[in-house]
Amino acid sequence: MKKSFLISVSLLIHLLSTHASTKVGTDTLKVTLSDVWKKAETASRHINIKNKEVQISHEEVKDVIMERLPEIGVGGSYERATNIPVYDHGLFAAPSYHEVIKNLYRVSGDFYLNLYNGNKLNLKIKEEKIRHEIKTIERDEAVSNIRYKAAALYLELQQAFIFRNLIQKDIADQEKQLQEIKSFHRNGTTLKSDVLRIELELSKRKLLLVKIENDLLIATQKLNILIGEPDEKMILPEKLKDTLENMNGDYGQYLKEALNYSFAYHISEQKTELSKLHLRQVKANTRPKIGLTGDFYYMNPQIFLYPYNPYLYSLGLAGVKASFPISSFYHNIHKTRAARLEVDKEEEAHKDTEDKVRQQVKESFLRYEESLVQIEVAKVNVTQAIENARIIKANYFNQTALITDLLDADIQVLQTQFELASAKIQAQSKYYLLLNIIGKL
């Protein structure tokens, strides 16, 4: 009964494994992490939206700068007048009519050049430039976030390939060991139960391989969606390097870089400047407005001077126009107070953002250092597990150890190898997270 059960399980696992393997296909794309980043940036709709927002804000800056130029307008009109009725004998009597010039024409042009308006135009230009800078930082932040997400998926895919290679090698070793135990069983030196236990553990390994194959396909689809490739395309990442590169520096250095490059920190900084600029704009409401004005027109008939005459004439006017908003002194009181409170709020928010950045840098740096220690521990564990498995195997075939000891030793080898691979992947992931936080990914 046990034997038939094991045969059924093995057959099922074989079919699942074969089915999972056929999903991989031959359409394979070999990519480095840099290639993945480029493809992800190109395919990301979120980044494309952020790029459009940057372009829009750039045009808005140009639009405000154009307001320095004078306002110029042209116009024209044609009117037809009737004679003027004069009721010299009362409203209900027939009037007499006074002849007037019936056709009236006017073609005109005017302009206004702002000389001073409380410096509002310069402040508006600065405001739009700050908003453009914020949009640029947000675009760069979106790129960094996409890169980190792509790196995480790429590392997940690398880990799935490593796990698959490890479990495939372990299955091959277990099958070889199974043949040795079967040979010993035929010679009467091992029990039938030992053979069954090994076959059961081998079936578990094959089932784990099926899970790893599915994990690999799932990670591949996630990465394909991110980089704009078809779901079925197989991604082949680079082999994970044994040494970690470009990971030098202490906490102080990373914190300094974060305060120089962190996206959240600089967005908060720009918002603080924006609130200060808004306060200056509110204060500008109490200042005079001065500008050059001009008007030039051709008209017919001439009714500018008396006596009138039905001839075409032209007239040009130029001068200085000035106004002073007296009511703004009391209208502006609460606006100014609100603007000052907004500055205080943004300064406090900026300090809060700085605290969060410091905390995130500290945490991610310590977690990264922790992962480096974990790698060294995992390396030692692998060496010890391999040596322990060698000793237990020798003892088992010398009939001084149980089959359970042999199985536990083999499982320990596989587990420590998985832990070492996971530690390396986690170290890479934590380093990319640190770079993302400080704004240099």
PyMOL commands that set and color helices and strands:
alter all, ss='L'
color gray80, all
select helices_A, chain A and resi 2-24+33-43+45-68+120-186+192-227+251-261+263-286+328-331+333-397+403-438
alter helices_A, ss='H'
color red, helices_A
select strands_A, chain A and resi 28-30+71-80+84-86+96-98+103-117+234-236+289-300+313-323
alter strands_A, ss='S'
color yellow, strands_A
deselect
rebuild
show_as cartoon
